[in-house]
């Protein structure tokens, strides 16, 4: 799991554990719940490794093909009307 995604998952887990401890009125041990939650997070990540890899590869491919409007206009093929509309809208 990418560090950024792992960090977000850890934050969600920590908030969920805090809420569960709060709901229990302090009867549950936060450290133990957090440890169990991290173990389950690791297990889920391992079980979904292939799907996660495909998803991140798709994200990377989409990011590689993104262009700004300026890049699209510089690329050519844009008619004068499109260019005039873009300038007028700015």
C-alpha positions, 0 to 999 in steps of 0.5 A, a space after each residue: 500500500 502506498 504511504 499516502 494511502 496507508 496514512 489515510 487508512 491509519 487515520 480512519 482507523 484511529 478515529 474509529 478506535 477513538 469513537 469506539 472507546 468513547 462509546 464504551 465509556 472507557 471500558 475498552 482499551 484503546 491501544 489493544 483495539 488499535 493493534 487489532 485494527 492494524 493487524 486487520 488492516 494488514 490482512 485486508 491489504 494483503 488480500 486485496 493486493 492484486 486489486 490495489 495494484 491494478 487500481 494504482 496502475 490505472 491511477 498512474 496511467 490516468 495521471 500520465 495522460 492528463 493535460 491542461 487546457 493550455 497544453 491541449 490548445 498548444 497541441 494544435 487542432 484547436 479552431 479559432 472559435 475554441 481559442 476565442 471562447 477560451 480566452 473570453 471565458 478567462 
